[in-house]
Amino acid sequence: MEEKILGLSSVTQKYQVTLTKDVRDVLGVKPGDKVVFVQKGDAVIVKKA
């Protein structure tokens, strides 16, 4: 699988991050949707739940 950078987000003081528009579009997520974080080696993959 080819890697493509879809954006950059900062971690807030509450450890929250904002999904960039490109990420939201690729995942098809809307407000209220859930995402899951999957560890794969030294990477974490974000998927729509």
N, CA, C and O atoms as a CHARMM CRD file, in Angstrom:
* protein
*
  196
    1    1 MET  N      0.84500  -1.17400   0.00000 PROA 1      0.00000
    2    1 MET  CA     0.00000   0.00000   0.00000 PROA 1      0.00000
    3    1 MET  C      0.89400   1.24200   0.00000 PROA 1      0.00000
    4    1 MET  O      1.82000   1.34500   0.80500 PROA 1      0.00000
    5    2 GLU  N      0.62100   2.16500  -0.88700 PROA 2      0.00000
    6    2 GLU  CA     1.38700   3.40200  -0.97300 PROA 2      0.00000
    7    2 GLU  C      0.98000   4.35500   0.14300 PROA 2      0.00000
    8    2 GLU  O     -0.20500   4.48600   0.45100 PROA 2      0.00000
    9    3 GLU  N      1.94800   5.01300   0.74200 PROA 3      0.00000
   10    3 GLU  CA     1.65800   5.98900   1.79700 PROA 3      0.00000
   11    3 GLU  C      1.40800   7.35100   1.17900 PROA 3      0.00000
   12    3 GLU  O      2.09900   7.75800   0.24400 PROA 3      0.00000
   13    4 LYS  N      0.41300   8.05300   1.70900 PROA 4      0.00000
   14    4 LYS  CA     0.09000   9.40300   1.25200 PROA 4      0.00000
   15    4 LYS  C     -0.26300  10.23400   2.47600 PROA 4      0.00000
   16    4 LYS  O     -1.13700   9.84900   3.25200 PROA 4      0.00000
   17    5 ILE  N      0.39600  11.34900   2.65600 PROA 5      0.00000
   18    5 ILE  CA     0.09700  12.22300   3.79000 PROA 5      0.00000
   19    5 ILE  C     -1.16600  13.01000   3.47500 PROA 5      0.00000
   20    5 ILE  O     -1.25300  13.67500   2.44200 PROA 5      0.00000
   21    6 LEU  N     -2.14800  12.93000   4.37800 PROA 6      0.00000
   22    6 LEU  CA    -3.43200  13.60100   4.17500 PROA 6      0.00000
   23    6 LEU  C     -3.57400  14.86200   5.00800 PROA 6      0.00000
   24    6 LEU  O     -4.59200  15.54500   4.90500 PROA 6      0.00000
   25    7 GLY  N     -2.60600  15.18700   5.81600 PROA 7      0.00000
   26    7 GLY  CA    -2.68300  16.39900   6.62000 PROA 7      0.00000
   27    7 GLY  C     -1.83800  16.26600   7.86400 PROA 7      0.00000
   28    7 GLY  O     -1.15900  15.26300   8.08200 PROA 7      0.00000
   29    8 LEU  N     -1.89800  17.30800   8.67400 PROA 8      0.00000
   30    8 LEU  CA    -1.13800  17.36300   9.91400 PROA 8      0.00000
   31    8 LEU  C     -2.02800  17.95900  10.98900 PROA 8      0.00000
   32    8 LEU  O     -2.67100  18.98400  10.76300 PROA 8      0.00000
   33    9 SER  N     -2.07200  17.32700  12.15500 PROA 9      0.00000
   34    9 SER  CA    -2.86600  17.82800  13.28200 PROA 9      0.00000
   35    9 SER  C     -1.99600  17.87600  14.52300 PROA 9      0.00000
   36    9 SER  O     -1.06300  17.08700  14.67700 PROA 9      0.00000
   37   10 SER  N     -2.31200  18.81200  15.40400 PROA 10     0.00000
   38   10 SER  CA    -1.62900  18.91200  16.69200 PROA 10     0.00000
   39   10 SER  C     -2.46600  18.22400  17.76300 PROA 10     0.00000
   40   10 SER  O     -3.68600  18.11600  17.64400 PROA 10     0.00000
   41   11 VAL  N     -1.79300  17.76600  18.80100 PROA 11     0.00000
   42   11 VAL  CA    -2.47800  17.15900  19.94200 PROA 11     0.00000
   43   11 VAL  C     -2.77900  18.27000  20.94200 PROA 11     0.00000
   44   11 VAL  O     -1.88000  19.02000  21.32400 PROA 11     0.00000
   45   12 THR  N     -4.04600  18.38200  21.37200 PROA 12     0.00000
   46   12 THR  CA    -4.43800  19.41600  22.33300 PROA 12     0.00000
   47   12 THR  C     -4.03800  19.00100  23.74400 PROA 12     0.00000
   48   12 THR  O     -3.53900  17.89600  23.95700 PROA 12     0.00000
   49   13 GLN  N     -4.26100  19.89400  24.70600 PROA 13     0.00000
   50   13 GLN  CA    -3.96200  19.58300  26.10500 PROA 13     0.00000
   51   13 GLN  C     -4.81200  18.43400  26.61900 PROA 13     0.00000
   52   13 GLN  O     -4.44400  17.78200  27.59600 PROA 13     0.00000
   53   14 LYS  N     -5.95300  18.17500  25.97000 PROA 14     0.00000
   54   14 LYS  CA    -6.81200  17.04900  26.35100 PROA 14     0.00000
   55   14 LYS  C     -6.51100  15.80900  25.49800 PROA 14     0.00000
   56   14 LYS  O     -7.28700  14.85300  25.49300 PROA 14     0.00000
   57   15 TYR  N     -5.38800  15.82900  24.78400 PROA 15     0.00000
   58   15 TYR  CA    -4.95200  14.72200  23.92500 PROA 15     0.00000
   59   15 TYR  C     -5.92700  14.45600  22.78900 PROA 15     0.00000
   60   15 TYR  O     -6.08200  13.31000  22.36700 PROA 15     0.00000
   61   16 GLN  N     -6.58000  15.48200  22.29500 PROA 16     0.00000
   62   16 GLN  CA    -7.49400  15.36300  21.16200 PROA 16     0.00000
   63   16 GLN  C     -6.79000  15.82600  19.89600 PROA 16     0.00000
   64   16 GLN  O     -5.90200  16.67800  19.93900 PROA 16     0.00000
   65   17 VAL  N     -7.19900  15.25200  18.76700 PROA 17     0.00000
   66   17 VAL  CA    -6.70700  15.70000  17.46300 PROA 17     0.00000
   67   17 VAL  C     -7.90900  15.95100  16.56100 PROA 17     0.00000
   68   17 VAL  O     -8.96800  15.35100  16.74300 PROA 17     0.00000
   69   18 THR  N     -7.73800  16.83500  15.59400 PROA 18     0.00000
   70   18 THR  CA    -8.78200  17.11900  14.62300 PROA 18     0.00000
   71   18 THR  C     -8.47200  16.35300  13.34600 PROA 18     0.00000
   72   18 THR  O     -7.33900  16.38000  12.86400 PROA 18     0.00000
   73   19 LEU  N     -9.47400  15.67000  12.79600 PROA 19     0.00000
   74   19 LEU  CA    -9.30000  15.00500  11.50500 PROA 19     0.00000
   75   19 LEU  C     -9.38500  16.06600  10.41300 PROA 19     0.00000
   76   19 LEU  O    -10.36000  16.81500  10.35000 PROA 19     0.00000
   77   20 THR  N     -8.38000  16.13200   9.56200 PROA 20     0.00000
   78   20 THR  CA    -8.40400  17.10200   8.47400 PROA 20     0.00000
   79   20 THR  C     -9.52800  16.75300   7.49800 PROA 20     0.00000
   80   20 THR  O    -10.03700  15.63200   7.50200 PROA 20     0.00000
   81   21 LYS  N     -9.90900  17.71800   6.66500 PROA 21     0.00000
   82   21 LYS  CA   -10.98500  17.49000   5.70000 PROA 21     0.00000
   83   21 LYS  C    -10.65400  16.31500   4.78500 PROA 21     0.00000
   84   21 LYS  O    -11.52400  15.49700   4.48900 PROA 21     0.00000
   85   22 ASP  N     -9.40400  16.22700   4.33700 PROA 22     0.00000
   86   22 ASP  CA    -9.01500  15.11200   3.46500 PROA 22     0.00000
   87   22 ASP  C     -9.22000  13.77000   4.16200 PROA 22     0.00000
   88   22 ASP  O     -9.70000  12.82100   3.54200 PROA 22     0.00000
   89   23 VAL  N     -8.86300  13.67900   5.44500 PROA 23     0.00000
   90   23 VAL  CA    -9.05200  12.43400   6.20300 PROA 23     0.00000
   91   23 VAL  C    -10.54000  12.14200   6.35600 PROA 23     0.00000
   92   23 VAL  O    -10.97200  11.00700   6.15200 PROA 23     0.00000
   93   24 ARG  N    -11.32700  13.15300   6.71200 PROA 24     0.00000
   94   24 ARG  CA   -12.78400  12.96700   6.85700 PROA 24     0.00000
   95   24 ARG  C    -13.39800  12.48400   5.55400 PROA 24     0.00000
   96   24 ARG  O    -14.25400  11.59900   5.55600 PROA 24     0.00000
   97   25 ASP  N    -12.96200  13.06600   4.43800 PROA 25     0.00000
   98   25 ASP  CA   -13.49800  12.66900   3.13400 PROA 25     0.00000
   99   25 ASP  C    -13.13800  11.22600   2.79500 PROA 25     0.00000
  100   25 ASP  O    -13.98600  10.46700   2.32500 PROA 25     0.00000
  101   26 VAL  N    -11.88000  10.84400   3.03100 PROA 26     0.00000
  102   26 VAL  CA   -11.44400   9.47000   2.72900 PROA 26     0.00000
  103   26 VAL  C    -12.20800   8.46200   3.58600 PROA 26     0.00000
  104   26 VAL  O    -12.64000   7.42000   3.09100 PROA 26     0.00000
  105   27 LEU  N    -12.37500   8.77700   4.87800 PROA 27     0.00000
  106   27 LEU  CA   -13.06600   7.86000   5.78900 PROA 27     0.00000
  107   27 LEU  C    -14.58500   7.94100   5.65800 PROA 27     0.00000
  108   27 LEU  O    -15.29100   7.00200   6.02500 PROA 27     0.00000
  109   28 GLY  N    -15.08500   9.05000   5.14000 PROA 28     0.00000
  110   28 GLY  CA   -16.53300   9.23300   5.04500 PROA 28     0.00000
  111   28 GLY  C    -17.18300   9.44100   6.39800 PROA 28     0.00000
  112   28 GLY  O    -18.31700   9.01200   6.61500 PROA 28     0.00000
  113   29 VAL  N    -16.47800  10.09600   7.31400 PROA 29     0.00000
  114   29 VAL  CA   -17.03100  10.30100   8.65500 PROA 29     0.00000
  115   29 VAL  C    -17.74900  11.63800   8.75500 PROA 29     0.00000
  116   29 VAL  O    -17.40500  12.61600   8.09200 PROA 29     0.00000
  117   30 LYS  N    -18.75400  11.63600   9.60800 PROA 30     0.00000
  118   30 LYS  CA   -19.55000  12.82900   9.88300 PROA 30     0.00000
  119   30 LYS  C    -19.59800  13.01500  11.40200 PROA 30     0.00000
  120   30 LYS  O    -19.27500  12.08600  12.14200 PROA 30     0.00000
  121   31 PRO  N    -19.99900  14.20700  11.88400 PROA 31     0.00000
  122   31 PRO  CA   -20.10300  14.40600  13.33600 PROA 31     0.00000
  123   31 PRO  C    -20.96400  13.32400  13.98600 PROA 31     0.00000
  124   31 PRO  O    -22.04900  13.00900  13.49700 PROA 31     0.00000
  125   32 GLY  N    -20.48200  12.76700  15.07400 PROA 32     0.00000
  126   32 GLY  CA   -21.19900  11.70800  15.78500 PROA 32     0.00000
  127   32 GLY  C    -20.74900  10.30700  15.40700 PROA 32     0.00000
  128   32 GLY  O    -20.99600   9.36000  16.15400 PROA 32     0.00000
  129   33 ASP  N    -20.08500  10.15400  14.24500 PROA 33     0.00000
  130   33 ASP  CA   -19.55700   8.84300  13.85500 PROA 33     0.00000
  131   33 ASP  C    -18.41600   8.46100  14.79200 PROA 33     0.00000
  132   33 ASP  O    -17.82700   9.31600  15.45400 PROA 33     0.00000
  133   34 LYS  N    -18.11800   7.18100  14.83700 PROA 34     0.00000
  134   34 LYS  CA   -17.00600   6.69100  15.65100 PROA 34     0.00000
  135   34 LYS  C    -15.88900   6.21400  14.73100 PROA 34     0.00000
  136   34 LYS  O    -16.13200   5.73900  13.62200 PROA 34     0.00000
  137   35 VAL  N    -14.65600   6.35400  15.22000 PROA 35     0.00000
  138   35 VAL  CA   -13.49400   5.82200  14.52000 PROA 35     0.00000
  139   35 VAL  C    -12.75700   4.88700  15.46900 PROA 35     0.00000
  140   35 VAL  O    -12.87000   5.01500  16.68800 PROA 35     0.00000
  141   36 VAL  N    -12.00700   3.95500  14.91200 PROA 36     0.00000
  142   36 VAL  CA   -11.19900   3.04700  15.72100 PROA 36     0.00000
  143   36 VAL  C     -9.73600   3.28200  15.35800 PROA 36     0.00000
  144   36 VAL  O     -9.41100   3.67700  14.23900 PROA 36     0.00000
  145   37 PHE  N     -8.86700   3.03100  16.32900 PROA 37     0.00000
  146   37 PHE  CA    -7.43000   3.16800  16.13800 PROA 37     0.00000
  147   37 PHE  C     -6.82500   1.77200  16.21500 PROA 37     0.00000
  148   37 PHE  O     -6.95100   1.09000  17.23200 PROA 37     0.00000
  149   38 VAL  N     -6.16800   1.35000  15.13800 PROA 38     0.00000
  150   38 VAL  CA    -5.61900   0.00000  15.03300 PROA 38     0.00000
  151   38 VAL  C     -4.09800   0.09500  14.96700 PROA 38     0.00000
  152   38 VAL  O     -3.55100   0.79000  14.11000 PROA 38     0.00000
  153   39 GLN  N     -3.41400  -0.60900  15.88000 PROA 39     0.00000
  154   39 GLN  CA    -1.95700  -0.61300  15.85300 PROA 39     0.00000
  155   39 GLN  C     -1.48100  -1.64600  14.85200 PROA 39     0.00000
  156   39 GLN  O     -1.92500  -2.79400  14.86300 PROA 39     0.00000
  157   40 LYS  N     -0.55600  -1.21700  13.97100 PROA 40     0.00000
  158   40 LYS  CA     0.06000  -2.12700  13.00500 PROA 40     0.00000
  159   40 LYS  C      1.55600  -1.82400  13.01500 PROA 40     0.00000
  160   40 LYS  O      2.01000  -0.86000  12.39900 PROA 40     0.00000
  161   41 GLY  N      2.30900  -2.65600  13.71800 PROA 41     0.00000
  162   41 GLY  CA     3.74100  -2.40000  13.88000 PROA 41     0.00000
  163   41 GLY  C      3.94800  -1.12000  14.66800 PROA 41     0.00000
  164   41 GLY  O      3.43000  -0.96600  15.77400 PROA 41     0.00000
  165   42 ASP  N      4.71900  -0.19500  14.08100 PROA 42     0.00000
  166   42 ASP  CA     4.97500   1.07100  14.77400 PROA 42     0.00000
  167   42 ASP  C      4.04100   2.18600  14.30300 PROA 42     0.00000
  168   42 ASP  O      4.29000   3.36200  14.56500 PROA 42     0.00000
  169   43 ALA  N      2.96200   1.80900  13.60400 PROA 43     0.00000
  170   43 ALA  CA     1.99900   2.79100  13.09500 PROA 43     0.00000
  171   43 ALA  C      0.63100   2.56400  13.72800 PROA 43     0.00000
  172   43 ALA  O      0.32800   1.47700  14.22000 PROA 43     0.00000
  173   44 VAL  N     -0.18400   3.60500  13.70400 PROA 44     0.00000
  174   44 VAL  CA    -1.57400   3.50100  14.14900 PROA 44     0.00000
  175   44 VAL  C     -2.45200   3.90800  12.97800 PROA 44     0.00000
  176   44 VAL  O     -2.27500   4.98300  12.40500 PROA 44     0.00000
  177   45 ILE  N     -3.39400   3.05100  12.62600 PROA 45     0.00000
  178   45 ILE  CA    -4.30000   3.27900  11.50200 PROA 45     0.00000
  179   45 ILE  C     -5.64800   3.71500  12.04700 PROA 45     0.00000
  180   45 ILE  O     -6.15300   3.13100  13.00600 PROA 45     0.00000
  181   46 VAL  N     -6.23300   4.74200  11.43700 PROA 46     0.00000
  182   46 VAL  CA    -7.55700   5.22700  11.82700 PROA 46     0.00000
  183   46 VAL  C     -8.56100   4.70400  10.80800 PROA 46     0.00000
  184   46 VAL  O     -8.38400   4.87400   9.60200 PROA 46     0.00000
  185   47 LYS  N     -9.63100   4.05900  11.31200 PROA 47     0.00000
  186   47 LYS  CA   -10.68000   3.52500  10.44100 PROA 47     0.00000
  187   47 LYS  C    -12.03700   3.94800  10.96500 PROA 47     0.00000
  188   47 LYS  O    -12.21500   4.14700  12.16700 PROA 47     0.00000
  189   48 LYS  N    -12.99100   4.08600  10.06300 PROA 48     0.00000
  190   48 LYS  CA   -14.36400   4.34400  10.48500 PROA 48     0.00000
  191   48 LYS  C    -14.88300   3.08500  11.15900 PROA 48     0.00000
  192   48 LYS  O    -14.70700   1.98000  10.64600 PROA 48     0.00000
  193   49 ALA  N    -15.52400   3.25600  12.31100 PROA 49     0.00000
  194   49 ALA  CA   -16.02700   2.10200  13.07300 PROA 49     0.00000
  195   49 ALA  C    -17.29400   1.56000  12.43500 PROA 49     0.00000
  196   49 ALA  O    -17.86800   0.59000  12.93000 PROA 49     0.00000
